[in-house]
Every structure is written in structure tokens, then in C-alpha cells.
């Protein structure tokens, strides 16, 4: 046959199974065993299965799907492709959080230090901007000097001293996942639910956490806009985490409009600092406190959500969460004056953008809807994200929102302000204006979705 073969342990001994047979079995809708999936992953990682056959297998998974057991086996095989992080040196409960991403989602920036200030260990590996959504690492790097790549010794030291790190993915953890994702990206298989789950959960479980909180976004600005798709993703991730022995809870949260008032790296970092300083937009505050409460329950530091919520509110208001963020930034090479000024002074800030452009309402009424994805794309066009891998981010660029869904608007009001250094900005400003739907009738408040899975 044309292609690689892999060796499987099969009870009484070993057998050789061709890559073609693995592709055929999944193509025809049959479930693969743990050994078969492990053999495929190891064969691909070791170069015995070429890209073209791996691509065919990924497409078969995309079309036929996977059972929960298969998804768990794939997650395990990806985790086993590299090193795992040993958190056994920690005396604190180890709890991490993962968000599927959204526009204006700065929750992790405030949540991780707040949770650590209350006694949790939070080893958070985060990502960069993807598509129309921003990345936690890009936002942190808006603070001058901040480093997202640390040695294992630095990670252990910081976790022992502060209880939290926020870093870029460690290359030795789940290395085959990067190779698989590169193929998924060019074979139109990135949206496969089992492939998404296996990719996310393999890395989170490799972190060695005791428990994991998942923030699954839903709505027009989310990776999965459909409610039922978001529920399916949440359920699959929870079952995969639990099967691996990691206590896992998913919260489904709304992304039908940007979160908070700021979209853009430094703008969102500043808003997260405000939240930890006892202020901040109500929707961001509510999510940070609720998710912190859930993490405290998962870690055994609160008996229930109500008690956890009270603890989160206390440390958000008394400055302990903000002090932990200041120590985190300083420990990772950033200038702590951007979090809290010396001697009670106001924190430092980046210089203003060259252009501050109001987005004006052309009619009166109420904001009845927002196209959140368009807001995210407009912020990228202003310089806040990458349209190509080689693009340099302008950390100052972005959007400040003055109106949200349900707000009254008069003709001539500023709906938002676009901030950029780019002289060619007219199209992005027009895109922001089109993201607002203004109606003549006040919209009813949206019913909150059931939050837990």
C-alpha cells in the first residue's frame, strides 16, 4: 500500500495496521479504539504517517464525528506526545480557567490574580489573538517589558511565591497538537467538535491542574455562535475533563455584544485593572466574580458559590487582587507602575493614539443589537490585531464603546470612539457604525441563558 503503517498492541501481541485501514474505519463511521488512536497520533508525530493521510483521517473525523470515548482517547494521545507539568510541589489547590474567546474578553486578566489572592494556584497557559477575537498574551504584552515565555524554574518559583503565572504555551507540552492544528487549518477541519475538544483539553490536562473552569462563549461574537453548538462543546469538554480525573465545570456566557466597554489590548488591560481596583463595567465585574467563586468551590476553598462570591467581592474591593496582579506583572518583567502607581499615584498609561475618531449615530432610538464579530474585525483593522502573521500589533489601538444593547440613542450621539495611529482608518470607522442596530422601539432585556453545564 501507499503510505505508512503503525504498530498496535492488541492483547496477545502486536499487529501492524496500515494508515489506510485507520482512515477507512473512521470514514465508514466506526469507532476507533484507544490503541488505534494512539497509534495514529504517534505515527503522525513520528513521521510514519504522512501529511496527506493524516489530512484524510482528520476529514473523516470531521464528517463522521467521534464518540465521547474516542475524543477522550485522542485527548490522551495528544497529552502523551510531550511533557506534563508537575504541580505536586504546590500546597495550594491547583485550578485553571479556559475561555473559548470573544470580543473584549478580558476576564482572565482580572480573574487569575484575583483567584490567586484567595489561595488558589493558577498556572494559566494562554494564547494570542485568533480571528476576530483578541488574545490574553497580546493584552498583557501591552505593559512594557512583560514576558510571556518563562523557564520551568521561573514558573515554579512564581507559582510558589505568588500563586499565578500567565504564559504562552510551553513547546514541550503537547507538541503534536501544533502539527495537527496546522493541518486542520489548511483542510477546513478546524470546526470539528471532537478535534476542538481534544486540542483544548489535552493542553489543560497536561498542566497538572486539580480542577478546570471552562468559559464557553455563545452568541454572534463567539467562535460558536449557535446556542446548541455551544452547549454541545461545553458538555463534551466537561466529560473529557472528568474522564481524565480533572474536576471540570463549564459556564456558558453571552457574547452577543462585546464584553465591557473596551476592545483592544491596552484598553482591555486597563479595564481589567479597573475591575481589580473595585470599579469597572458591571458585566465584566459580574463575570470575574462569578467565575472566581466557581474556581474557589472547585478548589475546595469555598463551600458554595455564595460564599465564593463573597470572598471574590472582598478581595476585588480591598485591593488584594490588584496587588497580586502588580506582583505578577513585576515578576514577569513588566513595569508594575502600569498596574498601580507609586505612592498612591495614578497608574502609568501608554501614550494616546494619533487619531481619536467618534462613531456618530445617524438616527435616534435604542441600540437593539450589535454585530460583535464586526466590532472585533474593525479593531483589527485599526491595528489592534494581526491580519497576517507578520503584522505588528499597535497595543494602543482599539474601540471604546459608549452605547450598548438596550441604551437610548439620540441622533448625533457618539456610539463609540475608534483609536488608531493609522491614517487610513475610514473603512474601520464605518465598519463600527454598521455594527450597531438602532431601532425605534426599546428592546426587551435578553433572558440570561442557563450558565452551568
N, C-alpha and C positions, 0 to 999 in steps of 0.2 A: 504494500500500500504506500501511498504518498503521504508522508507526514511522520510525526513522532509516535512513540509508544511509551507507556508508563507501566510501572510495576505496582501491583496491588497485593497487600497481604490479605489473604482470603481463607481464614480459618485454618485449614490443614496445611497451607503452604502459600507460595506466591504464584501469581499468574500474571501474564503480560496482556494488557488491554490497550488497543490502539486508540489514538486520539479520535479517529473516525468513529469508533464504536461509542465513545463517550458523547460525541456530537449527535450521533444517530439516536441514542437512547433519550437524550433530552429533547431532540427535535420531535420525536414521536410521543412526547408527553409523559414519559416515565420518570419516576423519582430516582435520583441518584443517591447512592449510599455515602456514608461519611468517608469511607476509604476511596471511593471513586472521585469524590470532590477534592479530597486532599491530594490524590494523585494528579488530578488536572492542575491544581494550583502549583504543586511542586514541579510538575513537568513544564509548565509555562515559565515559572520563575527560574528554572534551571536551564532553559533554552531548548529542551527536548520537544516541546510543543511550539511550533512557530506562530507568529502573529496571526497569519491568515486562518489557522484552525482555531486559535483562541477567539478570534473575532466571530467565527461561525458559532462557536459554543455560546458566546455572550448573546448573540442574536437569538439563538434557540431559547435561552433563559428569558430574554425579553418577551418573546412571543408566547412561550408555554408557562412562564412563571416558575415558582418554586414553592414547595410546601414549607411550613414553619421549620420543620426538622432540617430540610435541605439548606434553608437560609442560615440556620444555626451552624450547620457543618461548614458552610462557606465562610462564615464569620470566624470560626475557629481556625480554619486553614490559613486565612489571611493573617490572623493574630500570630499563629505559629511560624509565619515566614520570617519573623525578626525577633528582636529582643522585647522583653516586657519590663516595665518599671516596677521596682520592688519598693513598696511603701511600708514594709513591715517595721522600719525604724521609727515610724510615726506613732506617737501616743494619742494623737487626735483622731477622731473618726474621719475617714477619707471620703469625701463626697465631691463629685464633679457635676457640671452642668453643660449641656449642649443645646444650641439653638439651630433650627433649620434655616434661619436667616430671614431678614426682612429689611425694609427701608426705614432708616432711623433707629434701628435696633441697637441701642447702647446699653442694654440691661446688664450684660456680663461685666462691663467696665465698673459698674457700681456693685453688682451682686457678689462677685468673687471676693473683694476685700471686705465687704460687709459680713459675709458668711465666715470669713477667717477671723474677723474681730470678735466673733461669738464662739470661737473654739473649734471650728472645722478646719481640716486640711483640704485645700482646693488646688490640685495640680491640673491646671487648665491648659490644654493644647488647643490653640485657636487657629483660624485661617485668615486669608486676605479676601478682598472684595471678589465676589463671584457674580457675574451677570450684572443685574441692576441693583444688587444689594452690596452694602459696604462690609468691610472685614474688621474684626476686633483688633488685629495686629496693626493694620493701617491707622486706626484711630489712636492706639497707644503710641505709635511712632510719630504722631503729630507733636508729642512732647519731645523737645530737643534732647538728643542723647539716648533715648530709650532703646534698649537692646531686647530683641525677641529670641535670640539664639544664645543659650546658656549651656555650659558644660554640665555633665551629670553631677559633678561635685558641687557646682554652684546651685543647681536645682535642689539638691538635698539640703544644703546649708540654708537656703532661703525658706524652704518649707519648714525646717526645724525652728527657724528664728521668727518668721512672720506668719507662716501657715498658708501662703498662697504664692503661686507663680502663674504668669500668663505668658506662654511661649509659643513659638512656631513648632510645627510637628518635628519630632526627633527622627532623623533619617533612618536610624536603626530599627525603629518601631514600624511594623507592617510595611516593609519596603515593597512587597509585591502589589500592594494596593495602588501605589503610584503608577505602576506599569499597567495594571488593569484599567485604571481610570483613563489613562492616555488612550487606550484602545476604545473604551466606551465613548470617549469624547468624539472620536472620528468615525464611529459606527452607529451613531444615533441610538445608543442604548443607555444613555445617562439617566433616563427617567424610569428605568426598571426598578420597581419597588424592592424586590429582594436584593438587587445589586446595591441600591442606595443603603439599605439597612445593614448589609454585611460590611460595606465600606465604613460607615459611621461607627457602628458598634465594635468593629474589630479594633479600631484605634482607642476607643474609650475604655474597652475592657483591658487592653494592653497597658493602660495607665495604672492598673492595680487598684482601682477605687473600690471601696466597700459598697457604695451606692451611687446612683446616677439619676439626675433630674433632666428630663428632655422637654424643651420648649418647642413645640411643633406649631409653626405659624400657619394660618389659613386665611383666605381672602385674596383679593385681586393683586396684592403686592407680594404674596408668598410664593415660594418655589412650587408648592402645590396649592392652587387657588381653590379647588373644589373641596367642600367640607368632607364629603365621604372619602375622598382620596387621603385627606389629612388624617382622618380617623384610622383608616387602614394602615397608614405609615406609623402612626403612634402605637397602635396595637402590636404591629409586627416588631417594632423596636423594643417595646416593653417585654414581649415574650422572649425575644432573643437575649436581652439582658438578663432576665430571670433564669433562663435556661443555662446561662453561663455562671450563675451563682451571684450575680450582682443585683442588689435590690434596685428596682427601676420604676420610676413614675414618670408619666408624660402629662404635661399641661398643654391644652390646645388654646392658643391665644390669637387675637384678631390682628390681621394685617390688611384690613380694607382701607386704611389710611396710614400715613407714616406715623411712627411712634414718637411722641413728644413733639417739640417744635423745631428741632434741628435735624438737618440731613447733610452730612459731610463730616470729615474726620475730626478736625479740631472742634468744630461746632458741637459735635456729639460728645466728644471728650469733656468739653466744658459743661455740657448739660449733665453728664454723669457726676461730675464734681459737685455741681449744684445739688443734685439729689442727695449725695452723701453729706452735704453741708446743711441738710434739713429743709431744702427748698426743692425746686424742680417741678416739671409738669406733672399733674395728677396721674395721668395714665402711666407714665414711667415709674413714678413713686409706687403706685399700686402693684405693678408687676414685680418690681425689685423686692418689695416687702413680702408679697405672696410667695415668690419663688424662694426667698431666703427662709421663710417659715417652713416650706416644704423640705428644703435641704436639712434644716435642723431636726425635723421629725425623722427623716431618712437616716440621719447620723446619730439618732438617739439622744440629742441634746435638748429636745422639747417633747413633752408628752403628746401634744396635739397641735394642730395648725394654729389655733387661737393663741396658745402660749408662745409658739414660734413667732407669730406675727407681732406680739407684744415685745419680744426680745429684739426683733428686727427694727421696729419703730424706735425703740430706746437707743440703739447704737447708731441709727441714722441721724437721730436728733442730738445726741450728746457728743458727736464728733469722733467717736472711736472708729467708725467705719472709714471716715475721711483720713484719719491718722494712719490707718492700715494701708490705704491707697498711697499716701505720701511715702510710707516706708517701702512699699512695693516698687514705686517709680524710682526712688533713690537707689534701691538695691539692684535694679536692672539698668542702672546707668543714666536714668533720666533726671532732668532738673526738677527737684521737688518744689521749687518756687512756683511752678505752673499748677500745682495742686493746692498749696497753701503758702501764702506769703510769709516772709519773716516778720517777727514781732507784731503779728496781727494785721499786717498789711494785706491788701487785696492780692490774690494770686496774679502771677505774670500772665501775659497773653501774647499770642502771635500778632504780628503787625496786621493792620486791616488790608483787605483786598483792594486792588486798584479800582474796581468797579463795584458799586453797591446799587443794584437795579430793582426798583419796585415793580411788582407784578400787579397791575391795576384791574379791578373789577369793572366790567363794561355794562353791568346791569345790577339792579337791586334784587334782593330776595334772600334765600337761605342756601348755604352750601349743603347740597343733598347727597353728594358723592364725590369721591376723589379717585383718580386713576393713579394708584400708588406706584405701579411699575413705571409709569411715565415720569413721575417725580424722581425716581431713582435714576432713570436714564438721563434726565435733564441734569442732575447733579454730576454725573459722569462727564457730560458734555461741557460742564462748567470747569472741569479739571479735577473734580474730587475723586475720580476713579480712573481705571485703565480701560481704554478701548482696544489697546494692543498690549501684549505682554511687556514690551519695552517702554511703555509710557511712564513718565514720571508724575507722581501724584502731587497736586497742589493741596497741601493739608488745610489751607485756609478756606478753600473754595467750598461752596455748598448752597443750601437753601435754608432760610429762616421762615417758618410758616406763621402767619398772623391769624389765619382763619382755619377752622377745622369743620368737619361734618357736624351740622346742626347749628352753626353760628349764623347770625343775621349779617347781611352784607348790604351796604349802600353803594350805588354807582360811584366810582372814584376811590373807593377804599383800597388799601393795599392788601392783597390776598397773601402775598409772600414777598420776600426780598432775595434776589439772587446775588451771590457774592463770587467774584471771579477776577483773575488777572488777565483773562483772555479778551482781547479787543473784539474778536468775532463771536459775540455772545447772543445775538438777536434770536437765533433759532432756539436756543435753550430757554430763553425767557418766554418765548411764545409757547414752547412745549409745557412749561409750568402752568401758564394760563389755561391751556387746554385740559390740564389735569383736573381742574375744578369744574364741577357741575353745579350751576346755580339755578334753583327752582323758585317758583312763585309761592309755593306752599311749604310751610315748615315741615321737615321730615320727622317722623316718629323716631324716638331713640331706639337704636338697634337692640334687640334682645341679646343679653350675654350668652354665648354658647356654653354648654356644659364643659367645664375646664379640665376635668381629670379623666385619664384613661387608666 
